[in-house]
Amino acid sequence: MALQLRPNCEWCDRDLPPDSTIARICSYECTFCAECVDTELRNVCPNCGGGFAPRPIRPKTERRAGVSLGRQPASEKRVHLQYSQVDVRAFSALVRDISPEER
């Protein structure tokens, strides 16, 4: 199963196209831009509490049969946080000093 490649930052709603080098994801594919991860979230996913990694870029060119952005297109469904910014900041403050592998 391919990653969803969500089209936006869940915090600031910035567009994150499939080839974005600033998209960050957690292990549940929650998607944010690098700026929000660094400055607002402090590397704490507000949904699961995990850390973030750069989102992989899906190849545009089909170099192996059936494997490309054309065959598994990015999601067009925009996703937004279900928590308030105040709640997210409080949650981040609780766990940001714990390394992601220890959370």
N, C-alpha and C positions, 0 to 999 in steps of 0.2 A: 504494500500500500504506500503510495506516495504522500509526501507532506502536502498539507493544504495550500501552503504559500498564500497566507492571508494578505489582503491588499492594503492594509492600513495599520498604523500604530494604534493600539487599543487605548492609549492615554491621550495623545494629542490629535489623533485622526490624520496624521500625515500619511500621504500616499507612499506605499512601499511596493513598487512594482517587482515582478519576479526576479529581475536582475539587480535588485538593490543590494549594495554592499553595506548599508547601514541597518538592515533589518536584523533583529535579535529575537531568538525564540527560547522558550524553556522546553523541558522534556514533554510537555503537553501541547506544544505548538502555540502557546500564547505568544503573541507577536507585538513587539514594540520597536521603536527606532532607538538607535544607539544613544542619542542625546537624552531621551527620557529614561532609559535604563541607567545611565550614568548619573544624571542630575536629579531626577525625581524618584526613581525606584530604588536606587543604590544597589543594583544587581539582586533585587528581591522580587520574584514574580508575585504580584498582588493576588493572584488566583491560587497558587499552590505553595508558595514560599521557597521555591527552588531558585537556582541561578539561571543565567542566560548564556547563550553561545551565538556566534554569528550564524544566521540562517544560510544554509547551502543554496547555491544558485543552480537551478535546473537547466541543463543544456538546451539551447534553442534548436540546435541541429541534431537530427536523429542519426547518430553514429552507430547505434545498435538498434535492431528492429524493435519498434514499438516504444522506444524510450526517448522522450524529448518533451519539451514544453508543449509542442503541438499535440502530442498524444495524451499527456497528462497536464492539462492547462491549470493555471493558478486559479484559486478561488476568486470569485467576484463579490462574495458576501462580506460586507464590512462588519467587523466585530468591535464592540465597545465594552468597557469594564462594567461589571454589575455592582461595583462598590464605589462609594464616594471618594473623592481625592483626600479628604480628611481621614477617612478610614484606612485608605491605602498608605498614607504617610505614617499613621500610627502603627500599622502592621509591619511596615518596613523597619521602623525604629526598633521594634521588638527583636527582629532576627538578623538585621544587616551586619552585625558584628560577629555572627557565626558563619564560618565558611560554608559555601553551598554543599560541599561533601559531608558536612557535619549536621546539616539541618535535618 
